[in-house]
Amino acid sequence: MSKIATEKVREFRAEARFQRSSPQKAKLVLDTIKGMRVERALNTVHFSTKKMAPVIEKVLRSAIQNATYASQEQGLDIDVDNLYVRTAVANDGPRLKRIRPAPMGRAFRYQRRLTHIVVAVAEKKPATEVTVVAPEPEEMKKTPAGPSAKKTAAQKTPVKKAAAKKTDAKKTATKKTATKKAAK
């Protein structure tokens, strides 16, 4: 039996709030960089043709700078080369209600969507494996054999019933009605 010892992972995040684009458009770019190493994510966002890519690149660079600042100020041992994008989320911001002129003096309402972008980076550390040997209980060592090892009702596989066959009386009755209908 082995267990993996986990220690708390430091996460460094940056936000860009009230961005003038819909969350759906931002999620298209953010989904491409989730889980990537930071260097590769920066290259991906930098060469993306989406409108939100420069904003997301700026937020990602800010998160990396937050990590380096924390490592210098708080004395943490953080390797910037081992950082990866842990979470990248585009949340819905408030909506701006606007009116567009319509024919015959009417007005159509529409909404301008805003986005809150949150990017968090963390350091990828190899998991240390710790082996723990637990004593086995006496009940586990014994294996049942013979007639006491029968399966319970829940463990038995269900048996399908065969479809009921038509009786001869029913067959003859249906033949008689079919001949009467044909005669008419």
Secondary structure, DSSP 8 states (H G I E B T S, - for coil): -EEEE-----EEEEEEEEESS-HHHHHHHHHHHTT-BHHHHHHHHHT--STTHHHHHHHHHHHHHHHHHHHHHS-----GGGEEEEEEEEEEEEEEEEEEE-GGG-EEEEEEEEEEEEEEEEE----EEEE------HHHH----GGGG---TTTS-----------HHHHHHHHHHHHHHHH-
